[in-house]
């Protein structure tokens, strides 16, 4: 049986039987080989997502998105690429593992107690860590947390630019996620405000915005080129 949706290659192969030219011809159908990318290796390294973070996330969701559901599930439609602005995966994991936002980050703390986090962190050698389920809400991109998967990359835009290995790993992870979910947009954190032009942007407080520059335009351009075949939209 030929898998649905795959084109057939058809040709006729004939074999001569006698000196008089009689022959038997056979119709040959070939299903072409379809190349599929192997899923990336993902190491699960979960942060604390217990009852307290769930409660704080629900509070944040209600305050910022007007969503009264008593859960933290999301339907992913966007992938947001970030850089951690930290020196290592270990440091990043420790920061995200805290349940409450650092009070020193006064602007963020004023807008909600739940700590920032992300679904994935990609280390500088390309190792991919999953910190939480893709369908659980993380606080990582204003206005998009109800619809976005966050991918953090260990590095700093200005002092420690992201690596070739991270480009490759991000591209593999994006392909995996795009196959698993109905992803429509691939954006950099620096582009999140452009998503206000779409129905996916849900932030209710018009004053709650900030300026971001991560993960850096060169990195974002290279990742987009690597996954161009997915036809994911950039923000308007």
Backbone bond lengths (Angstrom), bond angles and torsions (degrees), N, CA, C in turn:
res aa  C-N    CA-C-N  psi(-1)  N-CA   C-N-CA  omega(-1)  CA-C   N-CA-C  phi
1 X - - - 1.466 - - 1.524 109.20 -
2 X 1.311 115.69 134.51 1.455 120.92 178.93 1.514 108.99 -87.18
3 X 1.347 118.33 129.15 1.458 120.09 179.09 1.513 111.92 -57.51
4 X 1.334 114.97 141.75 1.462 120.99 -178.78 1.522 111.12 -59.37
5 X 1.337 115.53 137.74 1.453 120.17 174.63 1.506 114.94 87.80
6 X 1.358 117.97 -1.53 1.461 119.65 179.53 1.521 109.73 -102.40
7 X 1.316 116.83 132.57 1.453 121.70 -179.84 1.522 110.01 -70.19
8 X 1.354 116.15 152.04 1.460 121.78 177.90 1.515 110.73 -104.43
9 X 1.314 115.44 144.00 1.455 121.71 168.84 1.522 106.51 -99.84
10 X 1.336 117.33 123.44 1.469 121.45 -174.37 1.521 109.47 -119.89
11 X 1.353 116.67 131.52 1.458 118.83 169.47 1.524 108.57 -149.22
12 X 1.315 115.37 165.48 1.470 121.31 -178.00 1.518 108.48 -111.20
13 X 1.339 115.64 127.44 1.454 121.24 178.81 1.521 107.87 -111.61
14 X 1.355 117.96 126.08 1.458 122.26 -177.34 1.523 111.07 -117.22
15 X 1.337 115.52 145.83 1.466 120.71 178.65 1.533 108.01 -126.52
16 X 1.349 116.66 123.90 1.468 122.05 -178.78 1.522 109.43 -74.54
17 X 1.375 116.26 134.40 1.461 120.43 -175.94 1.525 113.45 -105.33
18 X 1.337 119.56 -36.48 1.457 121.13 -173.27 1.521 110.35 -134.16
19 X 1.306 115.41 169.63 1.460 121.52 177.28 1.521 110.85 -66.90
20 X 1.368 116.30 -19.89 1.455 119.79 -178.44 1.523 111.63 -82.49
21 X 1.281 115.56 -4.27 1.464 118.38 174.54 1.509 115.13 99.45
22 X 1.338 117.19 2.30 1.470 118.26 178.09 1.521 109.53 -62.43
23 X 1.315 116.54 147.04 1.462 120.17 -177.08 1.525 110.41 -149.94
24 X 1.296 115.05 155.98 1.469 121.80 171.40 1.526 107.29 -110.23
25 X 1.301 115.87 129.54 1.463 120.58 -179.60 1.522 109.42 -114.76
26 X 1.302 114.50 139.34 1.468 120.89 -177.69 1.516 109.46 -121.37
27 X 1.340 115.38 132.41 1.463 120.63 174.60 1.536 108.40 -82.29
28 X 1.313 115.16 123.45 1.459 120.72 -176.12 1.526 108.93 -112.05
29 X 1.327 115.86 126.10 1.459 122.08 177.67 1.524 108.25 -112.27
30 X 1.303 115.63 129.66 1.461 120.24 179.40 1.524 109.34 -122.89
31 X 1.335 116.77 124.40 1.460 120.88 172.91 1.519 107.78 -86.95
32 X 1.332 118.18 122.08 1.460 120.03 -175.59 1.523 111.96 -66.73
33 X 1.329 115.71 153.41 1.453 120.78 175.25 1.524 108.30 -75.02
34 X 1.315 115.57 127.89 1.456 120.62 178.97 1.516 108.72 -103.41
35 X 1.321 116.64 119.87 1.457 120.70 -178.42 1.525 110.30 -73.11
36 X 1.316 116.91 131.78 1.460 121.71 176.96 1.514 108.82 -129.29
37 X 1.327 115.77 135.49 1.460 120.07 179.72 1.519 109.73 -75.99
38 X 1.307 116.44 136.40 1.449 120.21 175.21 1.520 109.09 -66.57
39 X 1.351 117.60 143.12 1.462 118.34 176.32 1.521 110.05 -64.80
40 X 1.312 117.74 147.53 1.463 119.72 -179.10 1.529 110.88 -70.55
41 X 1.305 115.26 157.54 1.466 120.14 172.99 1.530 107.51 -76.71
42 X 1.326 115.37 123.83 1.464 121.38 -179.17 1.525 108.61 -121.51
43 X 1.314 115.91 125.91 1.460 121.57 178.59 1.524 108.66 -99.07
44 X 1.313 116.74 121.80 1.457 120.49 178.78 1.526 110.46 -80.20
45 X 1.316 115.38 121.96 1.464 122.75 179.55 1.530 106.28 -136.94
46 X 1.337 117.22 73.30 1.467 119.82 -169.82 1.519 113.99 -68.83
47 X 1.326 114.81 137.16 1.449 120.81 169.64 1.526 108.39 -81.21
48 X 1.326 115.92 169.44 1.455 121.41 178.34 1.525 109.14 -66.47
49 X 1.328 116.04 111.38 1.465 120.77 176.18 1.527 108.10 -128.19
50 X 1.325 114.04 55.23 1.453 121.13 -179.59 1.516 112.22 -88.68
51 X 1.329 115.05 -161.49 1.466 121.55 -172.74 1.522 112.63 -59.92
52 X 1.338 117.02 -37.08 1.457 119.47 -177.32 1.522 111.82 -68.82
53 X 1.339 117.56 -45.58 1.472 118.77 178.40 1.524 110.49 -65.83
54 X 1.309 117.23 -37.71 1.465 119.87 177.89 1.524 109.97 -60.47
55 X 1.325 117.07 -45.78 1.466 120.68 179.18 1.531 111.17 -60.73
56 X 1.323 117.06 -45.13 1.460 120.83 -179.44 1.529 111.62 -66.95
57 X 1.327 116.49 -36.11 1.467 120.49 178.13 1.516 111.15 -66.49
58 X 1.326 117.25 -41.55 1.463 120.67 177.02 1.522 110.57 -62.65
59 X 1.325 117.33 -41.08 1.464 120.90 176.78 1.531 110.82 -59.91
60 X 1.329 116.08 -45.23 1.469 121.34 -180.00 1.529 109.96 -63.39
61 X 1.311 116.54 -43.46 1.456 121.31 -178.36 1.529 110.79 -61.72
62 X 1.301 116.46 -43.92 1.463 120.02 -179.84 1.529 111.08 -65.42
63 X 1.330 116.83 -41.47 1.459 120.88 -176.89 1.521 112.22 -69.63
64 X 1.334 117.12 -37.64 1.466 120.16 -170.89 1.522 114.42 -101.89
65 X 1.332 116.96 -21.28 1.463 119.32 -176.96 1.526 112.56 -120.93
66 X 1.356 117.04 -6.03 1.458 119.48 -179.59 1.508 113.01 66.59
67 X 1.320 116.28 25.06 1.460 121.90 -176.72 1.524 108.30 -98.84
68 X 1.325 116.78 115.85 1.464 121.21 -175.28 1.523 113.89 -91.95
69 X 1.324 116.95 5.65 1.465 118.14 178.13 1.523 110.40 -64.56
70 X 1.302 115.40 144.20 1.461 120.72 -177.47 1.530 110.55 -94.51
71 X 1.321 115.48 49.25 1.458 119.45 178.12 1.520 109.79 -152.13
72 X 1.331 115.63 177.66 1.462 119.94 -174.10 1.528 111.76 -121.30
73 X 1.331 117.26 15.06 1.463 119.71 -177.50 1.526 111.42 -76.17
74 X 1.330 115.47 148.93 1.462 122.17 176.56 1.517 109.37 -129.58
75 X 1.323 115.81 163.27 1.464 122.99 171.88 1.522 106.52 -112.68
76 X 1.337 119.30 104.67 1.473 121.32 -173.56 1.529 112.42 -67.06
77 X 1.321 114.88 129.69 1.455 122.11 175.44 1.538 111.47 -130.04
78 X 1.340 116.24 -12.95 1.454 122.23 -174.90 1.524 108.58 -134.28
79 X 1.329 117.05 144.96 1.461 122.90 168.34 1.517 107.52 -114.75
80 X 1.329 115.92 127.38 1.469 121.82 179.71 1.525 108.57 -112.84
81 X 1.339 116.15 124.40 1.462 121.81 177.47 1.523 109.47 -95.21
82 X 1.333 115.13 134.62 1.456 122.72 -178.36 1.530 109.56 -128.21
83 X 1.325 116.15 165.83 1.463 121.42 160.30 1.523 107.61 -119.37
84 X 1.329 116.16 146.28 1.465 120.82 -169.68 1.523 113.52 -75.23
85 X 1.334 117.19 -27.26 1.468 122.28 -171.50 1.533 110.88 58.58
86 X 1.339 115.29 33.38 1.465 122.47 174.85 1.520 108.18 -126.19
87 X 1.349 115.79 175.42 1.460 119.34 -174.89 1.520 114.67 -96.53
88 X 1.338 118.30 -9.76 1.463 119.11 -176.07 1.519 111.00 -162.26
89 X 1.343 114.55 163.24 1.464 119.04 173.55 1.517 110.86 -63.80
90 X 1.326 117.56 -41.36 1.467 121.26 -178.19 1.521 111.41 -57.94
91 X 1.332 116.14 -45.24 1.461 120.33 178.59 1.522 110.92 -62.70
92 X 1.324 115.98 -43.14 1.462 120.74 -179.81 1.523 110.63 -62.25
93 X 1.317 116.35 -46.31 1.470 120.55 -179.28 1.526 110.42 -60.19
94 X 1.307 117.03 -44.18 1.463 120.61 179.78 1.523 111.57 -62.09
95 X 1.321 116.21 -40.75 1.465 120.01 178.25 1.528 111.36 -63.21
96 X 1.324 116.79 -45.74 1.459 120.70 -178.25 1.522 112.34 -72.37
97 X 1.305 117.68 -24.70 1.461 120.89 -178.06 1.530 112.63 -71.21
98 X 1.315 117.30 -18.61 1.466 119.87 175.81 1.527 109.49 -66.46
99 X 1.312 115.70 142.05 1.460 119.94 -176.34 1.526 112.47 -79.78
100 X 1.319 116.15 -34.42 1.458 120.85 -174.66 1.529 110.78 -114.19
101 X 1.314 115.11 148.29 1.453 120.81 179.84 1.519 110.16 -63.76
102 X 1.305 117.07 144.70 1.461 122.04 177.01 1.534 109.24 -61.74
103 X 1.339 118.12 123.71 1.474 120.00 -179.94 1.529 113.06 -57.48
104 X 1.350 117.08 -24.02 1.461 119.94 178.53 1.533 111.76 -64.85
105 X 1.318 116.62 -22.62 1.463 120.36 176.13 1.531 107.64 -88.56
106 X 1.311 115.04 72.20 1.460 122.01 -165.97 1.530 112.85 -58.41
107 X 1.329 116.66 -42.15 1.470 119.21 -177.57 1.522 111.03 -63.90
108 X 1.323 116.35 -44.04 1.462 119.40 178.32 1.520 111.37 -68.16
109 X 1.332 116.74 -42.00 1.452 121.10 -179.17 1.529 111.36 -61.12
110 X 1.317 116.78 -35.80 1.462 120.98 178.73 1.522 111.57 -65.00
111 X 1.334 116.53 -25.78 1.464 121.17 -175.75 1.515 113.40 -96.00
112 X 1.320 117.18 2.60 1.459 119.41 177.24 1.506 111.65 154.37
113 X 1.323 116.45 146.54 1.461 121.18 -174.20 1.522 113.53 -83.24
114 X 1.336 117.43 -25.42 1.465 118.93 -175.57 1.525 110.71 -65.27
115 X 1.312 116.51 142.74 1.457 121.21 -177.99 1.524 111.29 -74.13
116 X 1.314 115.21 158.55 1.463 120.70 171.87 1.530 109.41 -71.54
117 X 1.312 115.59 157.66 1.466 120.79 179.56 1.522 107.94 -165.67
118 X 1.312 116.03 -176.15 1.469 121.62 175.81 1.521 107.57 -155.41
119 X 1.309 115.21 161.72 1.461 119.58 -178.88 1.522 112.17 -77.15
120 X 1.335 116.04 -36.88 1.463 121.47 -177.32 1.524 110.08 -133.06
121 X 1.333 114.99 150.58 1.463 121.61 167.87 1.527 107.42 -129.18
122 X 1.328 116.44 130.39 1.460 121.76 177.59 1.525 108.23 -107.47
123 X 1.325 115.35 119.13 1.464 120.43 -178.63 1.523 110.15 -75.23
124 X 1.317 116.45 171.96 1.463 121.03 -172.65 1.531 112.56 -68.52
125 X 1.337 117.11 -22.62 1.465 120.21 176.61 1.529 112.24 -89.92
126 X 1.329 117.02 4.95 1.461 121.22 178.37 1.514 114.57 93.11
127 X 1.318 118.90 0.05 1.455 121.21 177.08 1.523 109.66 -65.96
128 X 1.329 115.30 131.66 1.460 121.36 -177.35 1.523 109.29 -104.30
129 X 1.320 116.04 124.82 1.460 122.38 176.57 1.530 109.46 -114.01
130 X 1.332 115.08 135.06 1.471 119.88 173.49 1.530 107.88 -103.01
131 X 1.341 115.14 122.35 1.454 120.59 -176.54 1.516 113.19 -95.88
132 X 1.322 116.59 -20.41 1.460 121.02 -177.40 1.521 108.76 -163.32
133 X 1.332 117.92 162.30 1.468 119.45 179.54 1.522 111.86 -61.26
134 X 1.323 116.01 145.54 1.466 120.22 -178.78 1.518 112.89 -63.94
135 X 1.342 117.17 -24.04 1.462 120.77 -176.86 1.524 112.68 -98.45
136 X 1.332 117.13 13.63 1.466 121.37 171.96 1.523 108.36 -102.45
137 X 1.316 116.41 145.02 1.462 119.98 -175.89 1.518 111.27 -76.72
138 X 1.333 115.71 130.60 1.459 123.34 173.87 1.528 108.51 -116.23
139 X 1.306 116.34 147.77 1.463 120.90 177.07 1.531 107.84 -92.00
140 X 1.319 116.32 97.55 1.467 119.56 -176.10 1.519 114.28 -141.61
141 X 1.333 118.69 -17.54 1.469 120.46 -177.71 1.525 108.48 -149.06
142 X 1.302 117.47 113.81 1.462 122.03 -177.76 1.525 110.19 -53.91
143 X 1.317 115.40 131.16 1.457 121.58 175.47 1.507 115.65 84.07
144 X 1.340 117.32 -12.57 1.464 120.10 -173.11 1.527 113.76 -122.19
145 X 1.316 117.10 1.90 1.463 119.28 -172.59 1.530 113.50 -62.92
146 X 1.329 117.35 -24.64 1.462 120.01 178.84 1.523 113.17 -77.09
147 X 1.341 117.11 -12.77 1.469 119.18 -174.21 1.525 113.05 -132.23
148 X 1.337 117.77 3.91 1.463 119.04 -168.73 1.520 113.26 -123.11
149 X 1.329 114.54 139.28 1.460 123.17 168.76 1.520 107.80 -93.73
150 X 1.325 116.05 130.35 1.455 120.97 -179.72 1.515 112.45 -101.30
151 X 1.338 116.18 129.83 1.463 122.61 175.58 1.518 108.18 -118.07
152 X 1.317 116.21 111.22 1.459 121.93 176.74 1.521 109.77 -92.27
153 X 1.327 116.21 144.45 1.456 122.48 177.15 1.528 108.55 -122.63
154 X 1.327 116.37 127.72 1.455 120.47 -176.65 1.526 109.68 -68.30
155 X 1.312 115.82 119.52 1.452 120.94 -179.71 1.509 110.59 156.92
156 X 1.315 115.49 -178.68 1.460 122.36 -178.17 1.519 108.79 -134.42
157 X 1.314 115.68 134.76 1.459 120.41 -175.19 1.521 111.93 -54.98
158 X 1.312 117.53 -44.91 1.461 120.56 -172.90 1.529 113.47 -94.64
159 X 1.315 117.96 -39.22 1.469 119.80 -172.50 1.523 114.02 -99.19
160 X 1.313 118.02 -30.54 1.472 121.19 -178.98 1.517 108.77 -137.19
161 X 1.339 117.19 77.45 1.463 120.17 -178.20 1.527 111.73 -56.39
162 X 1.302 115.02 153.28 1.460 120.77 -178.03 1.526 110.48 -68.71
163 X 1.334 115.67 159.57 1.464 122.36 -165.41 1.529 113.28 -101.95
164 X 1.332 114.58 167.47 1.470 120.51 173.69 1.525 110.78 -59.70
165 X 1.326 116.26 -41.14 1.467 120.55 -179.77 1.526 111.05 -62.14
166 X 1.316 117.20 -34.85 1.460 120.18 177.85 1.524 111.91 -71.80
167 X 1.322 117.61 -35.00 1.470 120.28 173.61 1.525 109.70 -58.14
168 X 1.325 116.31 -49.54 1.465 121.18 -178.41 1.520 111.59 -63.13
169 X 1.332 116.34 -43.91 1.462 120.49 -178.55 1.524 111.54 -67.23
170 X 1.332 116.60 -43.63 1.464 119.34 178.61 1.530 110.64 -60.35
171 X 1.319 116.38 -43.26 1.462 119.92 -179.89 1.521 111.10 -61.01
172 X 1.326 117.30 -43.85 1.467 120.77 178.84 1.521 111.04 -63.81
173 X 1.315 116.45 -41.93 1.464 120.76 179.78 1.523 111.02 -66.13
174 X 1.316 117.11 -40.87 1.461 120.53 178.72 1.528 110.70 -63.14
175 X 1.324 116.99 -42.39 1.466 119.39 177.46 1.522 110.95 -59.52
176 X 1.312 116.08 -43.36 1.467 121.32 179.13 1.528 110.76 -61.57
177 X 1.317 117.37 -46.13 1.461 121.08 -177.28 1.532 111.53 -70.41
178 X 1.327 116.25 -37.29 1.461 119.66 179.77 1.519 111.58 -66.75
179 X 1.306 116.60 -29.86 1.460 120.77 176.73 1.528 110.82 -75.72
180 X 1.299 116.87 -31.63 1.470 122.81 -175.35 1.526 112.49 -83.44
181 X 1.339 116.33 -33.51 1.462 121.68 -176.31 1.534 110.30 -128.36
182 X 1.320 115.80 165.03 1.471 121.00 179.37 1.530 109.38 -85.82
183 X 1.331 115.45 70.85 1.460 120.85 -178.25 1.531 109.47 -77.69
184 X 1.332 116.60 132.01 1.460 121.42 -179.05 1.526 112.88 -109.71
185 X 1.334 116.89 -32.42 1.465 120.72 -174.32 1.528 110.96 -126.74
186 X 1.313 114.99 143.11 1.461 122.99 168.49 1.518 106.17 -120.68
187 X 1.354 116.98 119.20 1.452 119.69 -176.83 1.531 110.58 -134.94
188 X 1.317 115.51 159.40 1.447 121.58 168.29 1.519 109.21 -90.36
189 X 1.317 116.42 153.74 1.466 119.89 178.59 1.535 110.84 -55.79
190 X 1.312 116.08 -33.81 1.463 120.76 179.63 1.524 112.68 -63.96
191 X 1.329 117.39 -15.80 1.466 121.89 -175.53 1.524 113.14 -102.14
192 X 1.326 117.86 3.33 1.469 119.05 -168.72 1.529 112.92 -60.26
193 X 1.336 118.08 -32.06 1.460 119.03 -177.10 1.533 112.65 -69.31
194 X 1.310 116.29 -23.72 1.468 118.85 176.04 1.529 111.42 -67.23
195 X 1.327 116.54 -20.23 1.465 120.03 178.84 1.528 112.10 -74.02
196 X 1.340 117.20 -7.34 1.467 119.42 175.38 1.523 111.02 -62.66
197 X 1.312 116.87 -19.27 1.462 121.05 178.53 1.524 112.45 -79.88
198 X 1.317 117.80 -0.48 1.463 121.77 -178.69 1.534 110.25 -115.25
199 X 1.323 117.53 159.46 1.471 120.82 177.40 1.528 112.83 -69.82
200 X 1.320 117.60 -10.51 1.461 120.21 -177.55 1.527 112.49 -77.58
201 X 1.308 117.31 -19.62 1.466 120.73 -179.36 1.520 108.68 -78.64
202 X 1.355 116.06 120.87 1.456 118.53 -170.04 1.506 116.78 -117.10
203 X 1.331 119.11 2.70 1.470 120.53 -176.08 1.530 111.33 -63.30
204 X 1.347 115.92 128.61 1.464 121.30 -176.45 1.531 113.06 -86.93
205 X 1.319 117.14 -25.96 1.460 120.82 -175.82 1.529 109.43 -90.14
206 X 1.327 118.64 110.20 1.469 120.26 -176.66 1.523 113.43 -68.21
207 X 1.329 117.26 -14.19 1.470 121.03 -179.62 1.527 112.31 -91.04
208 X 1.317 116.06 -10.69 1.459 119.89 -175.98 1.536 109.49 -91.34
209 X 1.318 115.49 87.02 1.445 123.41 178.08 1.531 107.73 -145.50
210 X 1.308 117.15 154.39 1.463 120.53 169.34 1.518 109.00 -148.35
211 X 1.310 115.87 167.73 1.463 121.01 -177.56 1.522 109.76 -98.39
212 X 1.315 116.34 134.14 1.456 122.62 -179.64 1.528 109.75 -126.09
213 X 1.321 116.30 151.15 1.460 120.13 176.94 1.520 113.05 -124.78
214 X 1.321 117.21 -2.01 1.461 120.12 -179.62 1.533 110.82 -84.87
215 X 1.330 116.36 152.45 1.471 129.60 8.12 1.535 113.48 -92.70
216 X 1.311 117.31 9.15 1.463 121.77 -177.38 1.521 110.69 101.34
217 X 1.321 115.34 136.82 1.465 120.07 -175.07 1.526 113.73 -62.55
218 X 1.347 120.91 -41.81 1.474 119.12 179.57 1.531 112.97 -59.28
219 X 1.330 116.14 -42.60 1.463 119.70 179.51 1.526 110.65 -65.12
220 X 1.305 116.46 -46.79 1.461 120.54 -178.38 1.522 111.52 -61.12
221 X 1.321 116.57 -40.62 1.462 120.69 179.12 1.521 111.47 -62.62
222 X 1.327 116.74 -42.21 1.463 120.79 -179.28 1.534 111.97 -67.87
223 X 1.313 116.90 -39.73 1.468 119.07 178.30 1.525 110.13 -66.69
224 X 1.315 116.96 -42.61 1.468 119.71 178.49 1.531 110.97 -59.67
225 X 1.317 116.42 -41.24 1.466 119.35 179.06 1.527 110.84 -63.74
226 X 1.325 116.57 -37.11 1.468 120.64 -177.40 1.525 112.62 -69.44
227 X 1.338 117.21 -24.43 1.467 120.12 -178.89 1.528 111.29 -116.47
228 X 1.318 116.61 24.50 1.459 120.53 -176.15 1.530 112.31 -57.37
229 X 1.323 116.15 -31.38 1.455 120.72 -179.30 1.525 114.63 -65.06
230 X 1.320 117.11 -15.95 1.459 120.54 178.63 1.522 112.22 -80.75
231 X 1.343 116.50 -16.90 1.474 122.23 178.42 1.532 112.07 58.29
232 X 1.319 116.13 40.46 1.458 119.54 175.69 1.526 109.47 -78.41
233 X 1.300 116.59 140.24 1.459 120.94 -175.49 1.526 110.64 -78.84
234 X 1.326 115.89 146.02 1.453 122.31 167.38 1.538 106.69 -85.44
235 X 1.331 117.79 164.45 1.470 118.04 179.95 1.521 110.24 -67.03
236 X 1.335 116.63 153.79 1.476 119.80 -178.99 1.524 111.66 -60.21
